[in-house]
Amino acid sequence: MRLEGGCYCGNMRYVAEGDPMLKAQCHCRECQYFSGGAPNMFMLMPIKGFSYTKGTPKKFTRSDLDNPVTRDFCAECGTHLVTHRPGLPAAILKVGTLDDPGEYGTPKIAIFTCDKQAFHSIPEGMPSFEKLPPR
């Protein structure tokens, strides 16, 4: 599979190739900040198949957390494109940045439901986890 996407203003572009490793929705408080309050739809794509084809992302890593993630975003328009988690050989790709978000399909699991808000929806029967699923 080859996916292409970018930011809202067009200054950042990427390509992600390979088979999705996971399609999920994240309810963590951090994702709520980036999504405007909703759960964040994402897919894990092999890191070896991910590259920026236009622009260089601004990166943000919180210094007050143990083992923090790094978030890539467009310095011009602020679009959050990808998250990198230490030790995870995948790009955590934000579905809204795909040229065709319909290529995502549907999430298979919900994570960090410990932070779920009353207005968040999890489809009936979808496996959900208070934090991360067991490995």
C-alpha positions in Angstrom: 0.0 0.0 0.0 1.2 3.5 -0.8 -0.3 6.4 1.0 0.4 10.1 0.4 -0.6 13.1 2.5 0.4 16.4 3.9 -0.5 19.4 5.9 -3.3 21.9 5.5 -1.2 24.6 3.9 0.7 22.3 1.6 4.2 23.0 2.9 4.7 19.5 4.2 4.1 16.3 2.1 4.9 12.7 2.9 4.6 9.1 1.5 4.0 6.0 3.6 4.5 2.6 2.0 3.8 -0.8 3.4 1.1 -2.7 5.1 -0.6 -0.9 8.0 0.4 -2.4 11.3 -2.6 -1.1 13.2 -5.6 1.1 12.6 -7.0 2.6 15.8 -8.5 5.5 17.7 -6.8 7.1 20.6 -8.7 8.8 23.4 -5.6 10.0 25.4 -5.7 13.5 26.7 -2.8 14.5 24.5 -4.6 13.5 21.4 -7.6 15.4 22.5 -5.4 18.6 22.5 -4.3 18.0 18.9 -7.7 16.9 17.6 -9.7 19.7 19.2 -11.3 17.3 21.7 -12.2 14.2 19.6 -10.3 10.9 19.7 -7.5 10.8 17.2 -7.7 8.3 14.3 -4.3 6.9 13.4 -2.5 4.1 11.7 0.9 2.6 12.3 2.9 2.4 9.1 6.4 0.8 8.8 9.0 3.5 9.6 11.2 2.2 6.7 8.4 3.1 4.3 7.8 6.6 5.6 9.5 9.7 4.4 8.8 13.4 3.9 8.8 14.4 0.3 8.4 18.1 0.8 9.3 20.3 3.8 11.0 19.6 7.1 8.7 19.1 10.1 9.0 21.0 13.3 9.3 18.5 16.2 8.0 18.7 19.7 8.9 16.4 22.6 7.7 17.1 26.1 10.7 17.3 28.5 8.6 16.6 31.7 7.6 13.0 30.8 9.4 9.7 31.1 9.8 8.1 27.6 7.9 10.9 25.7 6.7 10.7 22.1 7.9 13.1 19.5 5.3 14.9 17.4 6.0 16.2 13.8 4.0 19.1 12.7 4.0 21.9 10.0 5.7 25.0 11.4 3.5 27.1 9.1 -0.1 25.9 9.6 0.4 23.7 12.7 -1.0 20.4 11.2 0.1 17.5 13.4 1.2 14.8 10.9 3.0 12.0 12.6 4.0 10.8 16.1 7.1 8.8 16.9 7.2 6.6 20.0 10.6 5.5 21.3 11.2 1.8 20.5 8.3 1.5 18.0 9.5 0.9 14.5 6.5 2.7 13.0 5.2 6.1 12.0 2.0 6.9 13.9 0.3 8.6 10.9 -2.7 10.9 11.6 -5.5 9.9 9.3 -6.8 13.4 8.7 -3.5 14.2 6.9 -4.0 11.6 4.2 -4.9 12.9 0.7 -7.8 10.4 0.8 -8.7 9.7 4.4 -11.2 7.0 3.1 -8.1 4.8 2.5 -8.0 4.4 6.3 -11.2 2.3 6.4 -12.2 1.9 10.1 -10.3 1.6 13.4 -9.9 -1.9 14.8 -9.3 -0.9 18.4 -9.7 2.0 20.8 -6.8 2.9 23.2 -6.3 5.1 26.3 -10.0 4.9 27.1 -9.1 5.9 30.6 -9.1 9.5 29.2 -12.3 9.0 27.1 -14.8 11.9 27.3 -18.6 11.3 27.5 -19.0 12.7 24.0 -16.5 10.2 22.5 -17.9 7.2 20.7 -16.5 3.7 20.4 -18.3 1.4 18.0 -20.1 -1.4 19.7 -18.0 -4.5 19.9 -14.7 -2.8 19.1 -11.9 -4.0 21.5 -10.9 -1.1 23.8 -8.1 -0.7 26.3 -7.7 1.6 29.2 -4.1 2.2 28.1 -2.1 0.3 25.4 -3.1 -3.3 24.5 -0.9 -6.1 25.7 2.0 -7.0 23.4 
